[in-house]
Amino acid sequence: MHAFRTLGILTGLAAAFANLAGAAPGQAASAISTAGDRCPARATAMLVQGSTLCVSTDDPTQALRPQLLRGWIERSAHIVADYYGHFPAPLVELRIRAAPGGGVGGGRTTNESGLVIQMSVGREVTADELTADWVLVHEMVHLALPEIGRRHN
């Protein structure tokens, strides 16, 4: 039974990836815009189908290029929203930690004092690496799945 659920999720995500890949450049970004004042002062608000993503980074040098990150976040959010039919949470804080090197490191989704996704992104990350990334999509999928505790793993 578990294998069928996993296959169903993977099939749905693959379809969402394919739908987004076929979109015209800039089309995915049209449904995401800046949102109101629901976010902490240091965060940039992004609206995703009525949900708000509060995006912040610990990178004071701005080595992580904001436009590059925005495209990655928009793409990932739309993949998840397309799969579920809507983005799975009304308010999410996305904290990006700059790391040495390139690529996307690990991520973690928690719900201790509100929904928070923590991601590690290399300061030399490329657009191609972000386009190929699946980690942020994976973490956003966790927003719709209940946390049942490690003892049930």
Secondary structure, DSSP 8 states (H G I E B T S, - for coil): -HHHHHHHHHHHHHHHHHHHHTS-TTTGGGGEEE--S-S-TTSEEEEETTEEEEEEES-TT--S-HHHHHHHHHHHHHHHHHHHSS-S-SEEEEEEEEESSSSEEEEEEEESSSEEEEEEEETT--HHHHHH--HHHHHHHGGGS----GGG-
